[in-house]
Amino acid sequence: GLWTMLAGLWTLLAGLWTLCDSRFVDNDSRFAKSVNPYVDIISRFVDNVSRFVDNDSRFVDNYSRFVDNDSRFVDNDSRFAKSVNPYVDIISRFVDNVSRFVDNDSRFVDNDSRFVDND
């Protein structure tokens, strides 16, 4: 009798275990279905953060290139100014000489006019 009673108790516990296990599986399945949209949203959020980090990295790279190019532009502009400077000096002297020529020509005309008057 005792063994039969223990066997019956064992069978009852096994049945309860199976019933609880199937309910657990059903609840787990329902939980997974209810959580799935949130998992998708979190997954998309992680993807967007990853894209943001990639784009930010590209922005930093491009800004760094911009700074490098700006520095090169300033260097080239400085070199250009140094290379053009002698020509600017030459042109400035030429303009000064033309101005003196015009002044001298004007004096010449004035003197010639006086000479004609005196003659």
C-alpha positions as CSV (number, residue, x, y, z in Angstrom):
1,G,0.0,0.0,0.0
2,L,2.7,2.5,0.9
3,W,4.5,2.0,-2.4
4,T,1.3,2.3,-4.4
5,M,0.5,5.5,-2.5
6,L,4.0,6.9,-3.2
7,A,3.7,5.9,-6.9
8,G,0.3,7.6,-7.0
9,L,1.7,10.7,-5.4
10,W,4.7,10.6,-7.8
11,T,2.3,10.4,-10.8
12,L,0.2,13.3,-9.4
13,L,3.4,15.4,-9.0
14,A,4.5,14.5,-12.5
15,G,1.1,15.5,-13.9
16,L,1.2,18.8,-12.0
17,W,4.7,19.4,-13.3
18,T,3.6,18.7,-16.9
19,L,0.6,21.0,-16.5
20,C,2.7,23.8,-15.0
21,D,5.4,23.3,-17.6
22,S,2.9,23.6,-20.5
23,R,1.4,26.7,-18.9
24,F,5.0,28.1,-18.5
25,V,5.7,27.4,-22.1
26,D,2.4,29.1,-23.2
27,N,3.1,32.1,-21.0
28,D,6.7,32.2,-22.2
29,S,5.4,32.2,-25.8
30,R,2.9,34.9,-25.0
31,F,5.6,37.0,-23.3
32,A,7.9,36.6,-26.3
33,K,5.1,37.8,-28.6
34,S,4.3,40.7,-26.4
35,V,7.9,41.7,-26.1
36,N,8.8,41.3,-29.7
37,P,7.7,44.8,-30.9
38,Y,9.8,46.4,-28.1
39,V,12.8,44.2,-29.1
40,D,12.3,45.5,-32.7
41,I,12.2,49.1,-31.5
42,I,15.3,48.6,-29.4
43,S,17.0,46.9,-32.3
44,R,16.1,49.8,-34.6
45,F,17.3,52.3,-32.0
46,V,20.7,50.5,-31.7
47,D,21.0,50.5,-35.5
48,N,20.2,54.3,-35.6
49,V,22.7,55.0,-32.9
50,S,25.3,53.0,-34.8
51,R,24.5,55.0,-38.0
52,F,24.7,58.2,-36.0
53,V,28.2,57.2,-34.7
54,D,29.3,56.3,-38.2
55,N,28.0,59.6,-39.6
56,D,29.6,61.6,-36.7
57,S,32.9,59.8,-37.5
58,R,32.6,60.8,-41.1
59,F,31.7,64.4,-40.1
60,V,34.8,64.5,-37.9
61,D,37.0,63.1,-40.8
62,N,35.5,65.6,-43.3
63,Y,36.0,68.5,-40.9
64,S,39.6,67.4,-40.3
65,R,40.1,67.4,-44.1
66,F,38.5,70.8,-44.3
67,V,40.9,72.2,-41.7
68,D,43.9,70.6,-43.5
69,N,42.7,72.1,-46.9
70,D,42.1,75.5,-45.3
71,S,45.6,75.4,-43.8
72,R,47.0,74.5,-47.3
73,F,45.0,77.3,-48.9
74,V,46.4,79.8,-46.4
75,D,49.9,78.5,-47.1
76,N,49.4,78.7,-50.8
77,D,47.9,82.2,-50.5
78,S,50.9,83.3,-48.6
79,R,53.3,81.8,-51.2
80,F,51.3,83.4,-54.0
81,A,51.5,86.8,-52.2
82,K,55.3,86.4,-51.8
83,S,55.7,85.4,-55.5
84,V,53.5,88.3,-56.7
85,N,55.1,90.9,-54.4
86,P,58.1,91.7,-56.7
87,Y,55.7,92.3,-59.6
88,V,53.5,94.5,-57.5
89,D,56.6,96.5,-56.6
90,I,57.6,96.8,-60.3
91,I,54.1,97.9,-61.3
92,S,54.0,100.4,-58.4
93,R,57.4,101.9,-59.6
94,F,56.1,101.9,-63.2
95,V,53.0,103.9,-62.1
96,D,55.2,106.3,-60.2
97,N,57.4,106.8,-63.2
98,V,54.4,107.4,-65.5
99,S,53.2,109.9,-63.0
100,R,56.6,111.7,-63.0
101,F,56.6,111.5,-66.8
102,V,53.2,113.2,-66.9
103,D,54.4,115.9,-64.4
104,N,57.6,116.5,-66.4
105,D,55.7,116.6,-69.7
106,S,53.3,119.1,-68.2
107,R,56.3,121.2,-67.1
108,F,57.8,120.9,-70.5
109,V,54.6,122.1,-72.1
110,D,54.5,125.0,-69.7
111,N,58.2,125.9,-70.4
112,D,57.7,125.5,-74.1
113,S,54.7,127.8,-73.9
114,R,56.8,130.4,-72.0
115,F,59.6,130.1,-74.5
116,V,57.2,130.7,-77.3
117,D,55.8,133.7,-75.5
118,N,59.2,135.1,-74.8
119,D,60.3,134.5,-78.3
